[in-house]
Amino acid sequence: MNSFSSLMDGFGTALTPVNLLWAAIGVLLGTAIGVLPGIGPAMAVALLLPVTYGLEPTGAFIMFAGIYYGAMFGGSTTSILLNTPGESAAVVAAMEGNPMAKAGRGAQALAAAAIGHFAGGMIGTVLLVALAPKVADLAVDIGAPDYFALMVLAFIAVTSVLGSSRIRGLASLLIGLTLGLVGLDQMTGQQRLTFGSLQLADGIDVVIVAVGLFAIGEALWVAAHLRRTSGQAIPVGRPWLGKQDVRRTWKSWLRGPLIGFPFGAIPAGGAEIPTFLSYVTEKRLSKHKDEWGKGAIEGVAGPESAASASAAGTLVSMLTLGLPTTAVAAVMLAAFQQYGIQPGPLLFERESELVWGLIASLFVGMVLLLALNLPLAPVWAKLLRIPRPYLYAGILFFAAVGAYAVGGEAFDLVILLVIGLIGFGMRRYGLPVLPAVIGVILGPNAELQLRRALQISDGSARGLVDTPFSVTVYALIALILFWPLLRKLARGPLNARRTVRE
């Protein structure tokens, strides 16, 4: 069965009245939560993860897709109107979108962002349909050494790209790997880091870790800074674009996915890099260079399209290899594990209906996102007026209810608070949260693949590099690690030549 016929079957699943309802609910919930200050897509998905416990898997993931893209749109709304990015990928939207809003063009900025999300998501999902099955076919032949190399690549890439320094990124990863060790050893059954507690014998649920680090940590961090005055939202009318705006943005909408999708599909830290690259590209190609920094509409359209396409690209590595490269993908991988489903090369064969229903729902969610959110933009803007003490009190309440729903034990609330305090400390000292979440999720699996590879080679470390694929991946890892040093060495002779010329 080819990809097109599988996709048509997926539309048959996604367009059933029940699944269509879940998609619409996901878009509305995701946008509503994503609009609120300081709450990005990852936190929105983590906060709503327990809500889907009672749903069957297909409906749950269709709802997640709506939450994902809805929260991304909501994050750009916050950036444009309040100059408060909910996540790092939305920073670029604030750079040009907020000056546009202050100049009375907030409606146009929101429309450019919404259509950019639609265009980028659609193009990115088409590429996902074309590439994901082929990647899955190739990944079937990947062995334990190759999988371990890929996971090390994910660890190194994420810690190198995010945060103010690599040391902080590695420290965050170490925290996640440590949390992932809690519980019984998968092979020997020996207790690790349980401190004699039976409640910790099964390990710490990934949902509790995600909600604790994102929701509780962020709420505590904001509570510690509530005395500082926050910005006021800018009123906005109904989003629309004039003919001149469309002429300036349509090429940006099409260029964005060409930058965003490849970065999303490889372990390169998510949408942060492609949004900045798109911004720089649009600035260089723009014919209105005097407007940049003051509200150039291309600076909103291109990066938002790239961010949405990057989200679709992220699903390629997450579905086919089980490698989450962004915080949202990490939380979605936790959702798969919650249902006893392990993403990887065989997912397209074993869970064909679910996967293609999910992919088809991305198209449906994009249409719903555009149809619902353009008229409702003034409504979302009113949510920004909610006082922050009430907002984060509500977040703490829902986070606690969600954590309790995981296992029905009060001990889970204690764990949630402890992890929330860890998340607060990470923000205090500038440690990025994503490496910790990826460490919790991928750490146990990486350990399992490492042990398998060593067992196959009778304990020899050569077993980790005995395939061309693993050698290639480790070469890429070395390039990532030593690239700053190589760049400095290359600049040395160039600077020397310039000095001689002067």
Disulfide bonds with the S-S distance in Angstrom:
none
